[in-house]
Amino acid sequence: MSRQLFVSDTHFGHAGILSPRMQAPRPFASIEEHDEALVANWNTAVRPEDTVWHLGDFCYRCPEERALAIFRRLNGRKLLVRGNHDKVGARLPWDAPVVDVARTVVPDPVTGAPVGIFMFHYACRVWPRMHRGDIHLYGHSHGTLPGTAASTDVGVDCFGFRPATFDQIRVRLAENTAG
């Protein structure tokens, strides 16, 4: 059975993401080590039949040929919600047209009831259908912006440098409430 997973801010090829001057520097010795770790983690988490919603910033300052080579190594059906660094990333062969916002539905991990998910690269205070229980997933903040009981950052900085399942996201949403 296929699943939907969510991720943001992989920043493949972006050596600057490792700099101690970054708000949330990543713990890798080189951008090559970073990229290989993220590819391995992605392919451990994502099965070939799964769908991955990437909520922006797939790569940055990465030559298009290198970005394409990395992209082709990643498991799953891949969809992009454009981020602020997706000039090259938007040209990759995504499985559907690149969009600025998106909505999908997943089954609740406990009840099986449908749960709407509103996706945007940036965090919103309000979003469509929030009054009907839709969850908001975003990126951009690299784990530095606190989430709520109904919204959270799905960037790799928040989920062990890999895409997250909705079950994993539900745990984080509950932690946002408890914190």
SVG drawing of the C-alpha trace seen along z (x, -y; Angstrom):
<svg xmlns="http://www.w3.org/2000/svg" viewBox="-15 -34 49 36">
<polyline fill="none" stroke="black" stroke-width="0.4" points="0.0,0.0 1.4,-3.4 1.8,-6.2 2.2,-9.9 5.3,-11.4 6.3,-15.1 9.6,-16.9 11.1,-20.3 14.4,-22.1 16.7,-19.4 19.0,-22.0 21.0,-19.5 24.2,-21.1 24.1,-24.0 27.5,-24.1 26.4,-27.2 23.8,-25.2 26.7,-23.6 28.1,-27.0 28.1,-27.7 26.7,-31.2 23.5,-29.6 20.6,-29.7 20.5,-25.9 23.8,-24.6 23.7,-20.9 26.1,-18.4 28.0,-17.2 31.7,-17.6 31.0,-18.4 28.1,-19.0 28.9,-15.7 28.5,-13.9 25.3,-15.9 23.8,-15.0 24.7,-11.3 23.2,-11.1 20.0,-12.7 19.7,-10.4 20.3,-7.4 17.8,-8.6 15.2,-9.4 15.5,-5.9 15.3,-4.2 12.1,-6.1 10.4,-6.1 9.3,-3.0 9.2,-3.2 5.4,-3.2 5.1,-6.1 4.4,-9.7 6.6,-12.4 5.4,-16.0 8.5,-18.2 7.5,-21.6 10.3,-23.6 14.0,-24.2 15.0,-20.9 18.4,-22.3 20.3,-25.6 23.4,-26.7 23.5,-23.3 24.4,-22.7 21.3,-21.4 23.1,-18.2 24.0,-17.4 20.5,-18.2 19.0,-15.9 21.4,-13.1 20.4,-13.3 16.7,-13.6 16.8,-10.4 18.3,-8.4 15.4,-9.2 12.6,-6.7 8.9,-7.5 6.6,-9.6 7.8,-13.2 5.7,-16.4 7.0,-19.9 5.4,-22.8 7.7,-25.6 10.0,-27.2 12.1,-30.4 15.2,-28.5 13.6,-26.4 14.8,-28.0 16.8,-24.8 14.6,-22.5 11.4,-23.6 13.0,-22.4 13.4,-18.8 11.1,-16.1 8.5,-16.1 5.6,-13.8 3.1,-16.6 3.3,-20.4 5.1,-22.4 2.6,-24.4 2.8,-27.2 0.3,-25.7 -1.4,-22.3 -3.9,-20.2 -4.0,-16.5 -6.0,-14.1 -4.5,-11.3 -6.1,-8.8 -5.8,-9.5 -3.4,-7.0 -5.7,-6.1 -9.3,-6.4 -8.7,-6.1 -10.9,-9.2 -9.7,-11.5 -7.5,-14.4 -6.9,-17.4 -3.4,-18.8 -2.7,-22.3 0.9,-22.6 2.9,-25.8 6.6,-26.5 5.9,-29.2 4.2,-28.9 0.8,-30.5 -1.2,-31.6 -4.4,-30.7 -5.1,-28.5 -8.0,-27.2 -10.2,-24.7 -8.4,-25.0 -11.8,-25.5 -12.7,-22.0 -9.7,-20.3 -7.1,-20.6 -3.5,-20.4 -0.9,-22.9 2.6,-21.6 5.3,-24.0 9.1,-24.4 11.4,-27.4 12.2,-27.9 14.6,-24.9 13.0,-23.9 13.4,-27.3 9.7,-28.3 7.6,-26.6 4.6,-24.6 1.1,-24.3 -1.3,-21.5 -2.4,-21.9 0.7,-23.1 4.4,-22.1 7.6,-22.3 8.4,-19.2 11.9,-20.3 14.6,-17.6 16.0,-19.5 13.0,-18.4 12.7,-14.7 16.1,-13.2 17.1,-14.5 14.4,-12.4 10.8,-12.6 8.2,-12.0 5.0,-9.9 1.8,-11.4 2.1,-9.1 5.4,-10.8 3.9,-14.2 1.0,-13.5 3.5,-12.7 5.2,-16.1 1.9,-17.9 1.1,-16.3 4.5,-17.4 3.8,-21.0 0.7,-20.9 2.5,-19.5 5.4,-21.9"/>
</svg>
